[in-house]
């Protein structure tokens, strides 16, 4: 037994040990029993699992007991149509939805047919892969699917007892690829194609695939029974398909000769949900795995009241979903795993739970709505103006309801659904998309926000302090997301070594990106590389990661971050944070976002010792990069395929540029799980270890049409003492056409991670002095920004956490008062000064 396993065992309490032992014993007993009586699908067993909730249901039970499958199937379909609605999309609603979609989205039918035809040909697009073929053999017509195949790597998972499948072993292929197909979310696309085109061949393919899957996946055998989350997501797809295909007829002969698919789908759901209920990830993965499993139980339990286990499933799912609201959703609405992708999963999970609770008049609708509202608010903060989420933490490439094959980073459909269900038009971004119509019905979607094409109100700068993300939107069109939070959740399974990293989008176009995830297990080297510190927009010391990985979902060490200050304002936003990933050295990052579009990042190091410092910036592949070296740094022109141009100006070392570089391993990104593409990585490297600490200055965001910005570093003093070369005090001058900017940072004693906030009230802040060349400026502020217009010499001053500014060029203090927390703003050509929003 490894040391890591021993540590994990020691960390388990008695309840967890008993639960794990019981589940292991049940799995082993089942395996032994299956050796002499292999499990198989038995339609007659469904008679004992159905409840006679209607006359048609009682007929179905009787016909099942008689072995008359076609008659039982016909009675069951009649029951599903006539019974009270128990799912957001009732069978009778699909026709009206299809009509509405054709009217509002004229291209939808063509798109649905094209995607449906590809599926009929055995061509599947999933995760970051296009045109995958899981079929056996070639030729025209439907292809039989190998449900255990990873066609990307040409490997198959063994068809053994579910608990003995080593799905994390890369020799079996990428389990994510196999599982993604077996979620059967492509059945949503077949249903959409059938309803929008009126062609029964798509329904026939659904029926054929259902029968084939059951034949190739006997109960409790194979990789498709190994993950309870995957079973739950699959059963949600089955519940939607059951309602979508009930009133449709295929092109194949119908009547009593039709395949009794409704019996098979209910039998399959029964076996799978029983399995999930016995093996909830209460301790194995108490994150979105657990809530996704609970969602499957809740949806199946409420949507299928004719099944005898439905009340029990619904109770179990409801209990877990309610318990996990306070455990997984933080007070600020962020998800505890600190991954934008898993945040989206959580939003979608609670939205679907809410929709089902409302249609079935369940009292838990209120807490589900409250939870979904908080998560939606946080999602709106994290999403850019175009509705795209930055790649924060892991991205597994999947979604709950991919009926239109929208990329997972585009969250507009989820926010539109939230806007309708929560009656919150402010949550919508742009015009209403198609997906909510298929998920929550014609009436609700028809009344949704944004149907007139008008965008919702632009959000402002905001923080998710519990989650640890700080978002600047002070410049119109700019979206900066700074990671100042903890290293994931529990074992940090979906975290990256990205403390103090940031991403930037301008006018909806990603500029500085997180390079993504790649894959989980099939390539351990790329897994570790893409979540390492050099693959994020932050500082690296000694070529090491701040946090050290230990396997695909664990960490040997994890850096801790402490935010020193966050203060948004009307004309600029300020962030300052440190982390302890390189102790005894400490990385401090200051970020200033200006209303004119510039984002200024100042990275410094303090503490004992010295190491090689590197700063990496990863540029989205849509930008063409032109590096123009200059003394002490470089000017980088970024040209977008749309014609937009911006500057990235770097100071503090020499600049290197990498693109798909095999030797350095830089210049790659993964826009979605499974896809690896070249991008450009800019590295600003310090001049090597020495007595002086490196100070890196980066400025990005200004358009290239108004001259090249110039950066000058300004030495500072603290209480008359010249700075020792570390970050005691740092001044930066930015010279650009029309305006000069002075950004003066005074060192405050750092609050290390885990320490209480320092008590600044009542203590005299240190006075920092800067010789700017012809002018000496003194201030007691944490930060001072001076924007001076060259045309008339007027200046605007913004102080953060201070009350005093003196300039050698003025006889009187520019600002004189008691130090106050927050922004103080002053214009040098106006007689009044006062508190304000910077």
N, C-alpha and C positions, 0 to 999 in steps of 0.2 A: 504493500500500500504506500502511495506517495505521501510526501510531507504535506502537500496541498490538501489531499483528501483527509489526512489526519487532522489538519487544522479545521477543515470544514465540519468534521464529525464532532470535534470539541466544541464548536460553536452552536451545535444543535441542542435545543432543549428537549425535555422528555416527550412533549406532545409531538414535536416534529419527528423524533426517532420512532415513536410508535406508529405515526401515520406512514412514514416511509417503509417501515418494516411490514406493515399490513398490506400496502400496495404491492410490494415486492413479492410477498407470499401469495397474494391473489394471482399475480401474473404468472408465477411459477406453477401454481396449482392448475391454472388454466392451460398452460403449456403441456403439462403432463397428461391432463385429461384429453387434450386434442390429439395426442399421439395414438390413442386407440379409438377415438371417435372424432374425426376431423370435422370442424364446424362447416356448415354449408347453409345456403339460403333456402328456407322452406316457406313457401307462400302460405301454406296452411297454418303456420304459426301466427300469421297476422290476425286470424280470427280471434285468438285469445288476447290480442293486444288492442283490439278496437272496442270502443264503447258504442252502444246503440243510442246515440244522441238524436237520431232522427229515423223516420221510417226507412229512408234510403240506406242509412248506415246499418240498420238491422237486416235489410235485405242483403247487403254486401257481406255481413257476417255469416248469414245462412249459406250464401252461395260459396263463400270461402270454405266452409266446413264440408260442403258437398264437392269441392274440387272443381267448381265451375268458374274458372278464372275470368273468362270474358264477361259473364253476367255480373260477377262481383265487381269487376272494373267499371262496367257501365253504371251500376248502382252507386258506386263510390264517386264517380264524376258528377252524377246528378246531386248527390249529397253536398259536394264541395260548392256547387253553384248555388244551391238553395239555402244553405245554412247561413246564420248571421255572420257578418264580416268579422274576421279575426286577424287579418293581415292588412297592412296599409294599402296593398294593391289587391283588391278582390278580383276574381276571374272576370266579372262583368265590366270592370273598369278599363281593361286593356284596349278595347275597341275605341273608346272615346279618347284615351291617351294617344293612341296611334294617330287618330284624326287630328288631334291638337298638334302633335309633333310635326306631321306633314305640313300643316298650315304655318306654323311658326318657324320651322327649320326646313326650308325647301330642299336642301341638299342631303337631309338625313336619310331618306330612303335609298338614295344611290350609295351613300357611305355604308349603310347597313347591309345592302346586297353585296357590295364588294367584299366586306369583311366576312359575311356569311359564306360567300362562295369560296373564299380562301380556306375557311374551316372545312367545307365539304371536300376540298382537295387535299386535306390533311396538312395544311400550312398554318402554323400557329405563331403569333407574335406574343411574346410574354417577357416580363422583366426588361432587360436591355437587349434582348435578342429578337431578331426578325426572321420570319420564314423558317421556323424550326419544323422539322418533320418527325413526329413520333410514330408514324405509321410503319407497318410492315409491308414490304413489297412495293411495287410501283403501279403505273397504269392509271387510267381515268377512273373516276368514281370515288366513293368514300373509301378511306383507308382505315384498316383496323389499327387501333392505337395500342402501343406498348406502354401501359400505364406505369411501368417500373423503370423506364428508360430515361437517362439523361443524354439527349442527342448532341448536346454541345460537346461533351467530353467522351461520348461513345461508351458509356458505362451503365450497368444495370444494378439495381439493388436486389439483394436476395429475397426470395419469397419464403421467409421463415417466420417464426412466431414474433409478434409485434415487439415484444420487449427485448428480443435478441437482435434486432436490426441495428447495427452500428452506423446510424445515419450521418454522424459527424465524420466518419472515416472518408477522406477524399478518394480512396481507391474505389469507392462505390459511385463516384460522381458527385455532382453538386445536388444535395437533397433539396435545395431551394428550387431548382429547375423542375425536378420531379413533382414536388408538392404544389408548385404554382399551377401546373396543368391540372392536377388532381383537386384543386379547389373548385373546378368546374364553373369558374366565372365566365368562361367562354360560352356557356349555355345562356348567359344573359344576352350575349351578342346574337345567338341563334334565335332567341325569343324576340329580340328587337327586329331582326331581319324578317321573321315570319309575320309579325304584325304590321310592319311598314310596307312590305311587298305583297302580302296576301298569298305567298307561295308556301305550300305545305312541306316542301322538301327540307326546310330547315327544322321543322318539327320532327320529321322522320329521322333526321340525323341525331337530334336530342334523344329520341327513344332508342335508337340503335346504340348510341354511346352509353346510355344508362344500363342497358342489358349487358353490353360488353364489359362495362366496369364491374358489375356485380359478378360476372363469370370469372373475371381475372383477379378479383380481390375478395376472396372468401372471408368471412368474419374473422377478424383478429390475426390475419396473416399478411405480412408484407409491410413495406415502408409506409404505405398509406393508412396504416392503423397505428403508427408509432407516435404521432404528435397529436395531442388532444386539440390544440388550436386549429390544426389543419382540418380535423374532422368537423369542428364547429363551423369553420368558414365554408366548408363544402356543404354542410347541411343547410346553412342559410341560403346558399345558391339553389339547393334542391327545393327549399320551401318557396322561393320566388318562382322557380321553374314550374312547380306544381300548380301554382295559381296562374302563371302565364300561359301554359299549354293546355289547360283544362278545356277551354272552349274552341281551341284550334283543331283543325282536321288536317291530316297529312295527305300526301299525294299517293301513298300506298293504300291498298284496299282497307276500308274501315270496317265498322260493324263488329260482329262477334269474332272476326278473324284478326282483329287488331291486337298487337302486343299489349298485355295488361299492365302497362307501365305505372299506373297510379298505385297498384298493389306493391310493386317493386320499390317505388320511391318511398312509400311509407314504411315498408319493412326495413329498408336500408337506413332510414332516419332513426327508427327505433333501436336497431342494433348499435348504431354509432353513438347516439346520445346516451344510451345506457353505459357504453364504454367510457365516454367522457365523464359522466357523473361519477364513475368509480375511480377515475384517475385525474381529478382536477390538479392543476399545477399550483396548489396552495403553497408548497415549499420549493418546488422545482424551479418555477419561473413565475414568481408573484408579481408580474408586471402586465404588459398587454397580452401575454399568453393567457394569464388567468382571466382577465376581463373578456377576452375574445371567446374563451371557453364558456364563461358565464353567459355571454350574449347568445351563443348558440343554444344553450339550454333554455334561456328565457324566450327567445324567438320561437323555437320549436314548441316549447310548452304552451305558450299563449296562442300561437297561430294554428296549432293542430289539436284542438280540444277533443277530437274524436279518439285520440290515442290514450290508453289507460295510464301511461306514465306521464302524460302532459302536465298535470298539476304538480307532480313531484319535481319534474325538470324545471318548471317555471319558478317554483319556490326556491330551489337551489340556485338557479341563475340570478333571480332577483336579490337573494341574500348577498351573494358575492358582489354583484354590481353595486349595491348600496354600500357595502362595507368598504369597497375599494375607492369610493369617491374621495374620502378623506385621506386614504393611504397613498393613492397614486396621483390625485389632482391636487396640486399645491394651492395655497391661498390666493396666489396671483393668477390662477387658471392654467399655469404651465403643467406639463406632464413630468413626473418625477424622473424619467430616464433622460431628460434633457436632449432628446432627439426630436428634430422637427418632424421627421417622418412618423415616429411613433406617437407624437402629439396628434398628428392627423388621424391615425388609427383610433385614438381615444375619442376624438371628436365624433368620428363616424360611428363608433360603437354606441355612444350614448345617444346620438341622434336616432339611430335605428331603434334602440330600446325605448326611447321616448315615443316614437311613432307607433310602435306596437302597443305600448302601455295606453296611449290615448285611444286607439281604435278598439281596445278590449276593455276600456274603462277600469284600468288598474290604478290604484291609489298612488303607486310609486311614480306616476308621471310627473308629479311636482318635483321631487328631488332629482329625477333624471333631467328635467328641464333646467333646473338650477345648475347642475353640473355641466350640462352641454353649453349653457350660456357662458359660464366662466371659461371653459376651454375654447369656445368660439371667440371670445374677446381676446384671449391670449394669441390665438391663431391669427387674428387680424393684426395684432401688433407685430408678429413675426413675419407675416407675408408682405412682400413688396407691393408697390402700387398696382402692379399688373396681376396680383394674386398668386405669385410664385413664392414658395418657401425656400429659404437658403438651405444648403445641405449641412445642417448642424447634427453632429453625431451620425449614427448609422442610418442607412437607407436600404430597406430590404426589397425595394422595387415593387411592392404590392399595394393594393388598396382593397377596401371592402366591397366596392360596387363599381367596377371598371367597365360599365356597359358600353361606353363610347371610346374606350382606349385612350382616355386622357392621361397625360404623363403624371406620375405621382406627385411631382413638385407643384403642380397647378391645383390649388385648393379652392378655386372659385365655385366648383360644384358643391363641395361640402359647405362652404359658407352660404351659398344660395339656399341649400336645404335648411340650414340653421336659421336663416332669415325668415323662412316661411314658418317653420315649426315653432319658433320662439316669438314670432311677430316682431322681428327686429330688422326692419329694412336697412338700418345702418350697417349690418354685417355683410351685405351684398357688395360685390365688386363688379361693376359693369352690368351688362345685360344678363338676364336670366338664362342659364344654360339648359341643355336638354335633360340632363341626368335626373334632376328632382322629379320630373314628370313620371319617370318610370319607377321611382322609388316610393313616392308618397302620394301619387294620384293626380288626376286632372284638376279637381277643384282647388286643392291646396296650391299646386304648382301654378295654376292659372292666375292665382291671386298674389303670386310671389313678387318680390321687389325687383326693380331693375328691368321690368318687362318693357319699359319704354326706352331702354338703352342708355339711360342716364347713369353715370357713375355715382356711387355713394360719396359722402363727404370724406375728403382726404384726411386720414388719421395723422396725428401729431406725434412728436417724440414721446417715448414712454419707456418704462422699465418693467420687467418681470423680476422683481428683486428676489423672490423665493426661488425661482427657477435659475436665475443668474444671467439673464439676457437683457442688454441695454440697447435700445433702438433709437437711432437719431434720424429724424426726418426734417430737420430744420431747414434744409435747402429743398425747394420744390423739386420733386422727382428723385431725390436722393434717399437711399435706404441703407443705413449702416447698422449692422448687428454685431455687437461686441459680446464675447463670451467671458463673463465674470463670475460664473457660478461653480458649483461643486462638480466633481468628476463623476457624472452619471448617478446611478442608483444602485444601492447594495453592492454587488460585485462589479458594477460599471460595465455590464456586458455589451451595451451599445454606445459606450462613451469613446471619445477620441482624446489623444494627448494634445488638446487644443486650448489650454488655459490662456486667456487674454487674446485669443485670435479674433479676427473680425472678417466680415464679408461686406461687400459694397455692391449695390445696384444703382444705376443712374437711368432715369426715365424708363424703368422696367427692364433694363438690360443688365444682366450680371456682369460685373467688372472683376472684382476680387472675389474669388470663389474658394469654398472648401472643396478639395478634390474628390470627395465622395467616399464610397465604400468598396467598390469592386466586387468582392465576394466574401463569404464568411469562412468557408472551410476548404474549398477546392484548391486554393493557392495560399498556403500559410505565409509565404514571403510577401505577397502583395497585400494580404490582410494586415500584416504588421506595418508594412510601409505606408499604406494609405491612411492609417490612423495614427501615424507617428507625428511628432512635432514638426520636422522639416516639411511635411506635406500640409501644413497649415500656415496661415498668415500671422506668424508670430516669431519670437526670437528663440534661437537655439544656441546653447552653450556647449562647447566641446563636442559638437556633432551628436549629442545625446537627446533622447526624448525627455520631456519633463516627467512623464509617467511611463512606466515600463510594462509592456504587455506580458501576459503569461497564458498562452493559449488563445483561442479565437474569441472567448467571451470573459476573460479574467485578466487581472492586472497584478503584477508583482508589487509595484508602487504606484501611488496616485498623487499628483500635485494638488495642493490646496490653494485656493484663490481667496484674496481678501480685497474687496472693493473699497478704495479709500474715499472716493467722492464720485457722485453722479449728480449733475445739475443741468437740466435742459433749460433753454431760454428762447426768447423770441428771435434773436439774431445769431446765437451760437449755443452749442451743447458741449458739455465738458464731462469726460470720464477719466478716472484714474484708478488703477488697480495694480496689485502685486501678486506673485505666487511664490511658493516655496519649493518648486520642483528642482532647483539647482543649489540648494543650500550647501555651503554657507553663503553662496551668492544669491542675490535676490533680483529678479527682473521686475522693473517698474515700467508700466505703459501708461502714457497719457494720450488721450484722443480729444481733439477739438474739431468739431464740425461747424463750419461757417455757413451763413445763409447764402453766400455767393457760390456755394458748391464745393469749396475746398474742404478736404478732410486732412487734418494735420495729425500725424502720429509720431510721438517722440518716445523712443525706447532707450532705457538706460539700465545700468547694472551697478549695484552696490554690494558691499560685503567683503569678507576676507578672501583673498586669492584672486586668480584671474584665469579665464579660459577663452579659447577662440569663440568669437561671437558671430553668428550668421542670422540675417533676417531674410525671410522668404516671402515673396508675394506671388500668388498663383493667379494667372490671368485667364479669364474665360476664353475658350477656343474661338469664339466669334470675333475676337479682336486681333488685328495685325499689330505686332510690336516692333518699334524702331528705337533701338537704344543708342543714345548719343552721349558717349562718355565725356565727363568734365572733371576738373580737379575735385577730389574728395567725394565723388559720386557720379551721377548721371542724370540726364533728362530723357525720359522714355515717352515717346509719342504712341498713344494707343488709338488705332483707327478701326472703327467698327464696320462690318459689312453693310450697315444701313447708311453709312456716311458720317456718323457721329465721330468726333475726335476729342480726346482728353489727354491731359498731362499726368504722368507719374514722375515726380521729382524726388531724387534720393540723395542723401548726404550722410557722410560718416564712414565711408570705406570705399572699396572698389566693387564694381558691379559686374556680375556674370549673368548670362542669359542661357537658359536650357529649354530645349524642345525635344521631347521623346528621346532623352539622353539615356542610353543604356548604361554607360559607365557611372554617371552620377546618380542615376535612378530618378531624376527629376524631369519635369515637363510632361506629366501625365495627369489625367483626371478621369473620374468615373461619373458621368452625368446621371446614370441610373444603374442599378445593380446588374452586374454581368457585362457591362460595356466599359471598355478602357480606350480612351482616345488621347491623342497628343494635345497638349496645351503649352503655354509658355510659363516658365517659372523664372522669376527674377530673384537673384540672390545678392544681397548687400553684405559683403564680408568685411569685418573689421580688420585692422592691420596686424592682428595677431595678439597673443597674450602680452601683457605689460603692466606697468604700474598704474597707468591711467585707464579708467573704465570707458568702454565704448558708449557713445551717444549717437544713435541713429535717428535721422529725421526723414520722414516720408510725407509727401504731399500729393494727393490724388484728387481728381474730380474737376479741376478747372478745365474749361474748354480751351482748345489750342488756338483759337482765333484771335486772342488778345495778348500775344507776346509770351515769351518763355519765362516762367517764374524763376527767381533766383533765391537760394537759401543761404543765409549766413548764421553761423552759430555765435552766440554772444556769451562771453564769460560772466559769471555772477559772483556776488559776495553775499554772505549771511552774517548780519550784525558786524560788518566791517571785516570779516574774515574771507579771504579769497577762496573760492571753491576749490576743493582738493582734486578736482577732475572727475569725481563721480557725479551723482545727481543731487548735490546739495542745492544748487540752483542752476537753471538752464534757461537761456534766452534764445529765441529764434526770430530772425527777421526774414519776412517773405516780401520780396520786391516784385511787383507786377504792374502792368500798365494801368496807370491811374491811381493806384492805392498801394501804400506800404502797410504791412501788418507786422506788429510786434506782439509776440506771444511770450510772456515772461512767467516762468514756473518757479515758485519758491518751494524749497523742500520742506515738508512737514514730517515729523517722526512717523515712520510707517507703522500701521497696525497690522501685525502679522496674522496669518490665518489662525483662527481659533481664539484670538485675543479679544478682549472687550474693546469697544471704541474708546479712543483717548479722550479725556476730558479737556476740551479746548476752552470751554467757557471759564472765564476768570483768569486765564493765563495769557501772558502777553505774547502774541505771535512774533516770530523772528522777522526782522526787516531785511528784505532782499534788495540788493542794489545791482543795477546793470548799466554798463558803459556801452551805449549803443552807437558811439561814434559821433561826437559833437553834442551829445546829450546824455546826462546821467539820470536814471530813473530809480527811485526808491519806492518800495511798497511793502505793506504787511499782509497783502493778499496771498492766498494760495496760488491764484492765477490772475494775471492781468493781460487783457487784450486791448491793444491800441491800434485802431484803424485810421490812418491819416491819408487824406486826399491830397495829392500833389498839386491839384489845381488851385486850391485856396488855402491849403494848410490846415483846414479844419480837421478835427480828430474826434473820434468816439472812443470812450474808455469804458470797459466793462470789467469790474472787479468781482472776483469770487472769494467769499469769506474774508473780507478785509474792509478797512475803512480809511486807508491812508495811501495817497499817491503824491509824490513830490518829484518835480522835474527841474533840472538845473536851468532849463530854458524859460522857466516861469518864476516870478517873484513870490507868488503865493502857492500853497499846495493845490494841486488839481482836485484832490478829494481829501477832505479832512473830517474825520468823525470816528466814532467808536467802531471797532471791528464788529461786523454783523455777518451772520451766516446767510449765504445766498448771494444773489447778484446785486451790485450797485452800478448804476450806469450814469455817465456824465459826458456831455458834449462840451468841448473846450471853448466854443464860441457862443455858448449860452450861459446866462448868469445863474440859472437854477440847476441844481443837482439833486438827486434823490434816489431812493430805492426803486428798483424796477426789474423788469424781466429782460435779461440780456438778449 
